[in-house]
């Protein structure tokens, strides 16, 4: 009997999710991450714009005499998704050293593809 050697093809993937209230900051952070990853030799997919999350609030202007009049407010949050395939040590180091703008929430997940 001959036994075949099974190669483990477990590839890793880094998924970065950016969230911001300003779309320009989210776009700029996504471009910075993609540039840093490409310089280190990794394959990059993104930044992919995700659907905008809109939260709307309706608040009474006055609790007594003008009760029927109200103000409407909304908060919009913009999300971007960046996938980095086959990251190297240089990729992780360049992402750690990256200076991103304030006001951008970053969530990094390491996944097995």
Secondary structure by P-SEA (a helix, b strand, c coil): cbbbbbbccbbbbbbbbbbcccaaaaaaaaaaaaaaaaaacccccccccccbbbbbbbbbcccccccccbbbbbbbbbbbbbbbccccaaaaaaaaaccccccbbbbbbbbcc
